[in-house]
Amino acid sequence: MGVPADDSRSLSQILLTKSATGSGKGLQWRTICPFTSDLFWLMQKQTVPAAMREGLLRSARKAMKNAYAPYSKFRVGAAILTASGEIFVGCNVENASYGMTNCAERTAIFAAIAQLGPKIELRAVAVTNDHGVPCSPCGACRQVIYEFGPDAMVFFQGKNGPKQAHITDLLPEGFRLQ
C-alpha cells in the first residue's frame, strides 16, 4: 500500500485518496501508511497548498492588529494549522516586565491547546509583523512549535522576502520528552 517515489501529489492529496479508499473510519496513519518507510516518505513530501499558506498569512495579519506592543511598537501575528484542519491565531502581548512578554506563535499554540487539549499536532505556522522586516520565530517559539509539530512548515518574512522552512531546519536539535 506504499506510495511510489515519483508520486508528485501533496500529502493532503495522498491522504484524501487513501482515506477515500479506506475503511471509512477517518484518517488513521496505520490505514493510510502501514509501513514505516511509507510514513517517512509521506512526511518528507508534506506540502501546504499555496491557498492555505496565503489564508494562514491573512489570518496572522488580522491577529497582528490585536497585538499589545506599547514598548517595542513591533506588532506580530501568527496563525497555526492543526492536523485536524483547524486554524488558531495569536498575537504578541508585551509586559512592562519584558520577560513576561508572550510571542504571537506561542499565543496561537496555547489557544489551540486551551480549546482542543494537549494532543494537538501542528502542520503549519505563519508569522507576520507590521514593519515588513525579517521575523522568524524566536528560539522559545521554535521549541514549542517542535513540541507540538515536529513536522511543521513555518512561513515568515525572510531578509529576501517571504520564506518557508521546515521546523527542523529552524531548530535542528529540537527535542520532546515523550
Residue, then its C-alpha position, 0 to 999 in steps of 0.5 A: m500500500g506504499v506510495p511510489a517515489d515519483d508520486s508528485r501529489s501533496l500529502s493532503q492529496i495522498l491522504l484524501t485518496k487513501s482515506a477515500t479508499g479506506s475503511g471509512k473510519g477517518l484518517q488513521w496513519r496505520t490505514i493510510c501508511p502501514f509501513t514505516s518507510d511509507l510514513f517517512w516518505l509521506m512526511q518528507k513530501q508534506t506540502v501546504p497548498a499555496a491557498m492555505r499558506e496565503g489564508l494562514l498569512r491573512s489570518a496572522r495579519k488580522a491577529m497582528k492588529n490585536a497585538y499589545a506592543p506599547y514598548s517595542k511598537f513591533r506588532v506580530g501575528a501568527a496563525i497555526l494549522t492543526a492536523s485536524g484542519e483547524i486554524f488558531v491565531g495569536c498575537n504578541v502581548e508585551n509586559a512592562s516586565y519584558g520577560m513576561t512578554n508572550c510571542a504571537e506563535r506561542t499565543a496561537i499554540f496555547a489557544a489551540i491547546a486551551q480549546l482542543g487539549p494537549k494532543i494537538e499536532l501542528r502542520a503549519v505556522a505563519v508569522t507576520n509583523d507590521h514593519g515588513v522586516p525579517c521575523s522568524p520565530c524566536g528560539a522559545c517559539r521554535q521549541v514549542i512549535y517542535e513540541f507540538g509539530p515536529d513536522a511543521m512548515v513555518f512561513f515568515q518574512g525572510k531578509n529576501g522576502p517571504k520564506q518557508a522552512h521546515i521546523t527542523d531546519l529552524l531548530p535542528e536539535g529540537f527535542r520532546l520528552q515523550 
